[in-house]
Amino acid sequence: MNVIDLHCDVLLKLYESKGKLKFQDAPELDTNFERLKKGGVKVQAFAIFIYPEVKSDDKFQVALDQIHYFYTEVLGKNSSMKLIKDWDDLSLLKEGETGALLTLEGVDAIGNDLQKLTILYELGVRSIGLTWNNANLAADGAGEKRGAGLTSFGTEIVEWNNRHKIFTDVSHLCEKAFWDVMDVAKYPIASHSNARSICDHVRNLRDDQAKAMFAQGGMIHIVYAPQFVKVAEKVTISNLIEHIDHFCSLGGVHQIGLGSDFDGISKKIVNLEDASMHTNLVNELLKYYSEDTVQGFASQNFLNHLPK
């Protein structure tokens, strides 16, 4: 069964290793080439992430450096990894090929310069989250105590996303900014978020937020980070499925996907520790849902909700 994973942080690890880690098979990478193949991953989204403490003048270069490793290490050394730059490219993937999609986790790298966003777009970025957990010039993130909404610049970015038919990712926004985005975004998506009523974490979505996403055709991709799943020493795949069940109960059965956060998390769900283990989640889901429904969660729902 094909899997589409909307979030991993392997580019950050490749960047931090200064090219020493090999995407092909480095055991330090949850999302390496061999594990993607073993896990049945047909499309992998690769996030560009810059820590807030990086000096402002250096952030755009860090983003470009991560894109360098995307092109040289991920694509350049693995001929069956194919760049997804247009949404139609997804339907052109052949048997044995894996799509690679660039995303941006926080717009800190562009400062207040939309021209830099154009550069990132031309390099392949097709989903943009305005913030990580911090505040920036676009919005406040989930970890910012102030909890303010979109700035005028943030609104400009969402409108820019709309014009270019790319996703606006709500996963790390504070609640006020989330609602501001929903007022403007044509293509909202949560690349890696769970249900707050199941696990009360600031990074998860409340029921009214989830319902708003579903009402506007947005996808919510469940995240494998244990702290967003359940407060427990040992978190299981069954615990993760509770979030899927809950989103289904809110009307989202056809708008649920997967967003692992592999290589961005240190603790793991039991038997879901790297990209090769997506099959364990799929097999567990098949115990409770039809094959068509599980294929929806794994990939088809996302393909049915692409920007048009």
C-alpha positions as CSV (number, residue, x, y, z in Angstrom):
1,M,0.0,0.0,0.0
2,N,1.5,3.4,-1.1
3,V,2.2,5.9,1.7
4,I,2.5,9.7,1.4
5,D,4.3,11.2,4.4
6,L,3.9,15.0,4.6
7,H,6.6,15.8,7.1
8,C,10.2,14.8,8.0
9,D,13.3,16.7,9.1
10,V,16.0,14.7,7.4
11,L,17.3,17.8,5.5
12,L,18.2,19.3,8.9
13,K,20.2,16.2,9.8
14,L,22.0,16.2,6.5
15,Y,22.8,19.9,6.9
16,E,24.0,19.5,10.5
17,S,26.2,16.6,9.5
18,K,27.8,18.7,6.7
19,G,27.3,16.0,4.2
20,K,28.8,13.2,6.4
21,L,25.4,11.3,6.6
22,K,24.4,9.4,3.5
23,F,20.7,9.6,2.6
24,Q,21.0,6.2,1.0
25,D,21.4,4.1,4.1
26,A,22.7,6.1,7.1
27,P,21.3,4.4,10.2
28,E,21.1,7.8,12.0
29,L,18.4,8.8,9.6
30,D,14.8,7.7,10.3
31,T,14.0,8.6,6.7
32,N,16.7,7.2,4.6
33,F,16.3,5.8,1.0
34,E,16.3,2.2,2.1
35,R,13.8,2.8,4.8
36,L,11.5,4.7,2.5
37,K,11.5,1.8,0.1
38,K,10.9,-0.8,2.8
39,G,8.0,1.2,4.3
40,G,6.2,1.6,1.0
41,V,6.6,5.4,0.9
42,K,5.6,6.7,-2.5
43,V,5.9,10.4,-1.7
44,Q,8.0,12.0,1.0
45,A,7.8,15.6,2.0
46,F,11.2,17.1,3.1
47,A,10.9,20.1,5.4
48,I,13.3,23.0,5.4
49,F,13.7,24.1,9.1
50,I,15.9,26.8,10.6
51,Y,16.2,27.1,14.4
52,P,15.0,30.4,15.8
53,E,18.4,31.2,17.4
54,V,20.2,31.2,14.0
55,K,21.2,34.8,13.2
56,S,18.6,36.5,11.0
57,D,21.2,37.4,8.3
58,D,22.2,33.7,8.1
59,K,18.8,32.1,7.9
60,F,18.2,32.3,4.1
61,Q,21.6,30.7,3.5
62,V,20.8,27.9,5.9
63,A,17.6,27.2,3.9
64,L,19.6,27.2,0.6
65,D,22.1,24.8,2.2
66,Q,19.4,22.4,3.1
67,I,18.0,22.6,-0.4
68,H,21.5,21.9,-1.6
69,Y,21.5,18.5,0.2
70,F,18.0,17.8,-1.1
71,Y,19.3,18.1,-4.7
72,T,22.7,16.5,-4.2
73,E,22.1,13.8,-1.6
74,V,18.4,12.9,-1.8
75,L,17.8,13.3,-5.6
76,G,21.3,13.4,-7.0
77,K,22.4,10.0,-5.6
78,N,19.2,8.1,-5.9
79,S,17.8,7.9,-9.5
80,S,14.4,6.6,-8.4
81,M,13.8,9.6,-6.2
82,K,11.8,12.1,-8.3
83,L,11.3,15.8,-7.7
84,I,7.6,16.8,-7.3
85,K,7.5,20.4,-8.6
86,D,4.0,20.4,-10.1
87,W,1.0,18.6,-8.7
88,D,0.6,16.7,-11.9
89,D,4.0,15.1,-11.3
90,L,2.4,12.9,-8.6
91,S,0.4,11.0,-11.2
92,L,3.5,10.5,-13.4
93,L,5.5,8.5,-10.8
94,K,6.3,5.1,-12.1
95,E,6.5,1.8,-10.3
96,G,9.6,1.8,-8.1
97,E,9.9,5.6,-8.1
98,T,9.4,7.8,-5.0
99,G,8.3,11.4,-5.1
100,A,10.3,14.0,-3.2
101,L,8.5,17.2,-2.2
102,L,10.0,20.3,-0.6
103,T,8.2,22.1,2.2
104,L,9.0,25.2,4.4
105,E,8.5,25.0,8.2
106,G,8.4,28.6,9.2
107,V,9.1,31.6,7.0
108,D,11.9,33.0,9.2
109,A,14.4,32.5,6.4
110,I,12.8,35.1,4.1
111,G,12.7,37.9,6.7
112,N,10.3,40.4,5.2
113,D,11.3,39.7,1.5
114,L,8.7,38.0,-0.7
115,Q,11.3,37.8,-3.5
116,K,13.1,35.1,-1.4
117,L,9.8,33.2,-1.2
118,T,9.8,33.2,-5.0
119,I,13.3,31.8,-5.1
120,L,12.2,29.0,-2.7
121,Y,9.2,28.3,-4.9
122,E,11.2,28.0,-8.0
123,L,13.5,25.6,-6.2
124,G,10.5,23.4,-5.5
125,V,8.8,24.4,-2.2
126,R,5.1,23.5,-2.4
127,S,3.8,23.9,1.1
128,I,4.6,26.7,3.5
129,G,4.1,26.9,7.3
130,L,4.2,30.5,8.5
131,T,5.9,29.6,11.8
132,W,7.5,27.0,13.9
133,N,6.7,27.3,17.6
134,N,8.2,30.8,17.8
135,A,6.9,34.2,16.7
136,N,8.2,35.8,13.5
137,L,7.3,38.6,11.1
138,A,4.3,36.6,9.8
139,A,2.6,35.2,12.9
140,D,2.9,33.7,16.3
141,G,3.6,30.1,16.7
142,A,2.1,27.6,19.2
143,G,4.8,28.2,21.7
144,E,4.5,32.0,21.7
145,K,2.7,33.1,24.9
146,R,1.4,36.3,23.3
147,G,-0.7,34.2,20.9
148,A,-1.3,36.9,18.4
149,G,-2.7,36.3,14.9
150,L,-1.4,37.0,11.4
151,T,0.5,40.2,10.7
152,S,-0.2,42.1,7.5
153,F,3.0,40.4,6.1
154,G,1.6,37.0,7.1
155,T,-1.6,37.7,5.2
156,E,0.5,38.6,2.1
157,I,2.2,35.3,2.3
158,V,-1.0,33.3,2.5
159,E,-2.4,35.2,-0.4
160,W,0.8,34.5,-2.3
161,N,0.4,30.8,-1.5
162,N,-3.2,31.0,-2.9
163,R,-2.0,32.6,-6.2
164,H,0.7,29.9,-6.6
165,K,-1.6,27.0,-5.7
166,I,0.5,25.8,-2.8
167,F,-0.5,24.7,0.7
168,T,-0.5,27.0,3.8
169,D,0.5,24.7,6.7
170,V,-1.3,25.4,10.0
171,S,0.4,22.8,12.2
172,H,2.6,25.1,14.3
173,L,0.4,28.2,14.5
174,C,-1.1,29.6,17.7
175,E,-4.9,29.5,17.8
176,K,-5.5,33.1,16.8
177,A,-3.2,32.8,13.9
178,F,-4.9,29.6,12.8
179,W,-8.2,31.3,12.6
180,D,-6.7,34.2,10.7
181,V,-5.2,31.8,8.2
182,M,-8.5,30.0,7.8
183,D,-10.1,33.4,6.8
184,V,-7.6,33.8,3.9
185,A,-6.2,30.4,2.8
186,K,-7.6,28.6,-0.1
187,Y,-5.4,25.6,0.5
188,P,-5.0,25.0,4.3
189,I,-3.3,21.8,5.5
190,A,-2.0,20.5,8.7
191,S,1.2,18.6,7.8
192,H,1.7,17.0,11.3
193,S,-0.9,17.5,14.0
194,N,-3.1,15.4,16.2
195,A,-6.4,15.8,18.2
196,R,-6.2,18.0,21.3
197,S,-9.3,16.4,22.8
198,I,-7.4,13.1,22.8
199,C,-4.0,14.6,23.9
200,D,-4.1,18.1,25.4
201,H,-0.9,19.5,23.8
202,V,-0.6,23.0,22.4
203,R,0.6,21.6,19.2
204,N,-2.6,19.7,18.6
205,L,-5.8,20.9,17.0
206,R,-9.0,21.5,18.9
207,D,-12.3,20.0,17.6
208,D,-13.6,23.3,16.2
209,Q,-10.3,23.8,14.4
210,A,-10.4,20.3,12.9
211,K,-14.0,20.8,11.8
212,A,-13.1,24.1,10.1
213,M,-10.3,22.4,8.3
214,F,-12.6,19.7,7.0
215,A,-15.3,22.2,6.0
216,Q,-12.7,24.1,3.9
217,G,-11.4,20.9,2.2
218,G,-8.2,20.9,4.3
219,M,-6.2,17.8,5.2
220,I,-5.0,16.9,8.7
221,H,-1.9,14.6,8.7
222,I,-1.4,12.8,12.0
223,V,2.0,13.0,13.6
224,Y,4.0,10.2,15.2
225,A,5.6,12.3,18.0
226,P,4.7,10.4,21.2
227,Q,4.2,13.6,23.2
228,F,1.4,14.7,20.8
229,V,-0.2,11.2,21.0
230,K,-0.5,10.4,24.7
231,V,1.0,11.3,28.1
232,A,2.6,7.9,28.8
233,E,6.0,6.2,29.1
234,K,5.1,3.8,26.3
235,V,3.0,5.0,23.4
236,T,1.6,2.5,20.9
237,I,0.2,2.5,17.4
238,S,-3.2,1.9,18.9
239,N,-2.9,5.2,20.8
240,L,-2.1,6.9,17.5
241,I,-5.2,5.4,15.9
242,E,-7.3,7.0,18.6
243,H,-6.6,10.3,16.9
244,I,-7.6,9.0,13.5
245,D,-10.8,7.6,15.1
246,H,-11.6,11.0,16.6
247,F,-11.0,13.0,13.4
248,C,-13.2,10.5,11.6
249,S,-15.9,11.1,14.2
250,L,-15.7,14.8,13.3
251,G,-16.4,14.1,9.6
252,G,-12.8,13.9,8.4
253,V,-12.6,10.3,7.2
254,H,-11.6,11.4,3.7
255,Q,-9.3,14.2,4.9
256,I,-6.9,12.4,7.1
257,G,-3.3,11.7,6.1
258,L,0.1,10.9,7.6
259,G,2.9,13.3,8.7
260,S,5.5,11.3,10.6
261,D,7.9,14.0,11.8
262,F,10.7,11.4,11.5
263,D,14.1,12.9,12.1
264,G,12.5,15.7,14.0
265,I,11.6,13.6,17.0
266,S,13.8,11.8,19.5
267,K,11.2,9.6,21.2
268,K,9.2,7.1,19.1
269,I,6.0,5.2,19.1
270,V,6.6,1.5,19.7
271,N,7.0,-0.4,16.4
272,L,6.8,3.0,14.5
273,E,10.4,4.1,14.9
274,D,11.4,4.9,11.4
275,A,10.1,5.2,7.8
276,S,10.4,1.4,7.2
277,M,7.7,0.9,9.8
278,H,4.8,2.7,8.1
279,T,3.6,-0.8,7.2
280,N,3.1,-1.6,10.8
281,L,0.7,1.4,11.1
282,V,-1.1,0.4,7.8
283,N,-1.5,-3.2,9.0
284,E,-2.9,-2.1,12.3
285,L,-5.4,0.2,10.6
286,L,-6.6,-2.6,8.4
287,K,-7.9,-4.3,11.5
288,Y,-10.4,-1.5,12.0
289,Y,-11.0,0.1,8.6
290,S,-11.7,-1.1,5.1
291,E,-8.8,-1.3,2.6
292,D,-10.1,1.6,0.7
293,T,-10.4,3.8,3.8
294,V,-6.9,2.9,4.9
295,Q,-5.5,3.6,1.4
296,G,-7.2,7.0,1.8
297,F,-5.4,7.6,5.1
298,A,-2.1,6.4,3.6
299,S,-2.1,8.5,0.4
300,Q,-5.3,8.8,-1.6
301,N,-7.0,11.4,0.6
302,F,-4.1,13.7,-0.1
303,L,-4.1,13.1,-3.8
304,N,-7.9,13.9,-3.8
305,H,-7.3,17.3,-2.1
306,L,-4.5,18.9,-4.2
307,P,-4.6,22.6,-5.0
308,K,-6.4,23.3,-8.3
